[in-house]
Amino acid sequence: MAAFDRLLFVTFVVFLTVSFNEVLASDPDMLQDICVADLTGKPKVNGFICKENATAYDFFTTVLGTPGATNNKQGSAVTAANVMQIPGLNTLGVSLARIDYAPDGLNPPHTHPRATEIVFVLEGELDVGFITTANVFISTTIKKGEVFVFPRGLVHFQKNNGKVPAAVIAAFNSQLPGTQSIAVTLFTSTPPVPDNVLAKAFQISIEEVKKIESNLAPKK
């Protein structure tokens, strides 16, 4: 009987561990039917406070129906449909985005600290990949109608490898997944990361650091 009790205890601990990890894999569970975000509210408690009166408009947007402008250095544009555009997503733990790519366009290496991402190709063909914490590069090519997943928090990218525009719809298990573009985060932060830190990290000169910073600086 003692051995059986120990087995039950171990099984229970494993169950709690798995369940706890699953809860941490997305936004916290909601405690009411809806909690439409009051985007003007001052208090912020891991999200937004709830509006008193909700309307259909709080759960609606048209932003993903229009391609983003890709006439920029990277040749890509991300159009978000998260809680900032759809207040009704507050506490629901999901959001979408549309990503458009010019020919040879790149959505540069970045991470989403709060969400796993899954993309569905609307048009075109893309080279995609992510890097694990063991520094393993996992990549493939996806085309119209196909799907690829980028695990939460891992560095990843998408690149249009064709001669025509491409587009995807991306889904996230967070109302506000957050995005950290690796190059922009490191070279254009406010206040800036010290040049000598970047030079040593990338094994380049201070002059090369300053050149990268200049190239990545937003246009004035």
FENLIN-V291303 format. One record per helix or strand. SS is the DSSP state (~ for helix, > for strand). FROM is the first residue (numbers start at 0). TO is the last residue. If there is no record, write none. Layout:
ss & from & to
SS & FROM & TO
SS & FROM & TO
//
This chain:
ss & from & to
~ & 1 & 23
> & 36 & 36
> & 49 & 49
~ & 55 & 58
~ & 62 & 64
> & 75 & 80
~ & 86 & 88
> & 94 & 100
> & 105 & 110
> & 116 & 122
> & 124 & 130
> & 136 & 142
> & 146 & 149
> & 154 & 159
> & 165 & 171
> & 179 & 180
~ & 181 & 186
~ & 194 & 201
~ & 205 & 215
//
